[in-house]
Amino acid sequence: MRRVIFLALVLTLAISACAMAARVTSTKIQHFNQVYQAYCANSICDDPTAPSCPQDQVFQGYLDPSGIDAITAAPGVLAIDPGGSTWPNFIQAAQAGISYTIKNTTLIKQTPEFVQCNDIFPSHRVPQQGTPNIRLWWPLMYEVPSTTFTLTILYGTPVLFDDDGAGPNPPSYVHVEEWIWHVDTDLDHLGLLLDLFHEVPFGKDEVPLISDEYLFEALKDKIEAANEAFEAGDTTTAAEYLTDFELEVMDACIPVSPSNPNPTGPGTGIAQTDENPACCKLLVDIEYILQNTGIGMPGK
C-alpha cells in the first residue's frame, strides 16, 4: 500500500512539474533595429529604398529647374505604430491569430555618456509605462549615437503558445516581446546630418543652422576625404581629417542666429543653443565615429 501511495505521489508531482514548466514565461524574444538622425531626401539618392516625396527645387530663372532638388536630407524619426490598443503589430501571438491579453508595456529611452558636450547631452533615462502613456513619435535629429529605445511587452495567452523565442523555449502562457531601436551614425550619415543642418532654419531670419557657406563646404570635403581614406584602409589619414573637422566645428559655434545672414557675414557659423545644439551634436557624432568605426584617434 505504501508503495502505491509513493508512486501516486511521484506521479502527481511529475504531472504538477510538467504543468508548471509549461506555464513559465517563455524566453524573451528580442528584435534589434538601427535608426539614424538624418536620411537621404533627394530623388537621386543612392539608396534605392529611400522613399520618394515631393522635393523643393532650385530655381534658375529662365532655365528649367526640373530634376534639381534643393533638399537633400530629412530628419530621422522613430515612429512606432502599435496597430491598435493591444499592440498587434509587435506581438507574435497576434501574427499567429492567437488570442492574448496585454499585461504590461514599457518604453525606456537610455542615452549614453560622451566626453564632448556632456553638459548639453548628459546620460539620462526616460521611462514610460502603460499603453496610454507611451510616446509613439520620437524625432531623432538631436539624439546622440548609441541612444536606445527599448519597448517591452508582457502578454498572456489562454492556451499554450510556442512563440519560437531563442534557445530552449517550450510553449507557455506568458510571453515577453522586446523591441530595441539603436541610434547609430557613420561617415555617410554624418554627411547627411551636415546637409540637414545646412537646410534647417535657425532664428527669425531663417538662416540655416550651419550659416557659413564656406565652412559647410569645407566640412563636407573633410567628411568625404575621411570616408575615402577609411574605405581604402588608411585609418590614420581618416582620423586626421576627422580631427580637423572636429577643430573647425569647435571654432565655429555661435550662440545666436546671425544678425547679418550673409554667407560669410558677422556671426555666421554653427548654431549652439539649448534648443539647437547643432555644434555639440556634430562633436558627439565625431567622438562616436572615432571610437566605434575602427578609425580611432590619430596616432593610436
Buried (B, 14 or more C-beta within 10 A) or exposed (E): EEEEEEEEEEEEEEEEEEEEEEEEEBBBBBEEEEBBBBBBBBBEBEEEEBEEEEBEEEEEEEEEEEEBBEBBBBBBEBEBEBEEEBBEEBBBBBEEEBEBEBEEBBBBBBBBEBEBBEEBBEEEEEEBEEBEEBEEEBEBBBBBBBBBBBBBBBBBBEEEBEBEBEEEBEBBBBBBBBBBBBBBBBBBBBBBBBBBBBBBBBBEEEBBBBBBBEBBEBBBEBBBBBBBBBEEEBBEBBBBBBBBBBEBBBEBBBEEBBEEBEEEEEBBBBBBBEEBBBBBBBBBBBBBBBBBBEBBEBEE
